[in-house]
Amino acid sequence: MDDHYFSADPAVAFKRSPVVASVWGHELRLTSGSGVFANGRVDIGTSILFRETEPPAGGRVLDLGCGFGVIGLAIAVAAPTAVVTAVDVNERAVLLANENAASLGVGDRFVAATPDGVDTTATYDEIWSNPPIRIGKQALHELLLTWLPRLAPGGRAVMVVGKNLGADSLQRWLGEQGYPTERLASAKGFRVLESRRA
C-alpha cells in the first residue's frame, strides 16, 4: 500500500486513539488517529525535542508538519501568550489537531490548516518541527525553503532530526541557505537543531 502519513487523505480506515503526554510540566490529553504520524504515541524524536528545550516565551509560532498537533499544542498550553499556527498536508491530522486544541481550551490561540489554508503573508517568531524527513531530501528542502523565509527578523526554527536520517548534512545545508544552524542537543540518535534567520 503506497499510503503514508504525509498523504493528503490517507486511505486507511479512520480510528481515533488516545495519547497522554507530559510536556514542560503540563499533562496533555490528546487524540491521535490512524493514517496520522505517530498514531497512539508521542514519537521518540518529538519526546527528545521536548526534553531538550524550553517552550517559547510567546509570540507567533508555526508548528510545521504538525501531525495531531502535539508540538504546537504543548507550546500553546505552556506559553499562554503564544499564538500557534499548525500546518500539515494530511487533512486527518489537521482535523485532529483542531479537535485537540478545542478539548485543551486553546482553540482561540491555535489553528491547524493545510498549507493552502495558511495566510501567505503571515510571519512567525518561531517555527517548531519534527520535519517529515521521509518525504525525501528534495521535497524536504522545498518544504523548508517555503516556510523558513516566513521567520520574522531575529526569528528561529527549532527542529528535531534523526542523525541516521541526515541531521548533520541538513544542518550544513541550512547554513548554506542563509540560516545559521547550531546543534542544541544530541540524544538517542537525534539532533535538536536551532536555525536563525540571518
JOZI-V828478 format. One line per field, one symbol per residue. ss: DSSP state (H for helix, E for strand, L for the rest). phi: phi as a letter, one per 20 degrees, with the letter a starting at -180 (. if undefined). burial: I if it has 16 or more other C-alpha atoms within 10 Angstrom, else O. A space follows every 10 residues. Layout:
BEGIN
ss=???
phi=???
burial=???
END
This chain:
BEGIN
ss=LLLLLLLLLL LLLLLEEEEE EEELLEEEEE EEELLLLLLL LLLHHHHHHH HLLLLLLLEE EEEELLLLLH HHHHHHHHLL LEEEEEELLL HHHHHHHHHH HHHHLLLLLE EEELHHHLLL LLLEEEEEEL LLHHHLHHHH HHHHHHHHHH EEEEEEEEEE EEHHHLHHHH HHHHHHLLLL EEEEEEELLE EEEEEELL
phi=.eccfeffcg efgecfcfcd cdclnceddc cdafndglgn adffffgfgf fecdfgfqne cdeemfleog ffffffffcf efddddcbfe ffffgfffff fffemdffcc cdbfgfedgf efccfbddad ffgffoffff ffffffdgfe ffgnfbddcd bfffdngfff gffgffencg cdeeabblnc dddcddff
burial=OOOIIIIIII OOOOOOOOIO IOIOOOOIOI IIIIIIIIII IIOOIIIIII OOOOIIOIOI IIIIIIIIII IIIIIIIIOO OIIIIIIIII IIIIIIIIII IOOIOIIOII IIIIIOOOOO OOIIIIIIII IIIOOOOOOI IOIOOOIIOI IIOOIIIIII IIIOOOIIOI IOOIIOOOII IIIOIIOOOI IIIIIIIO
END
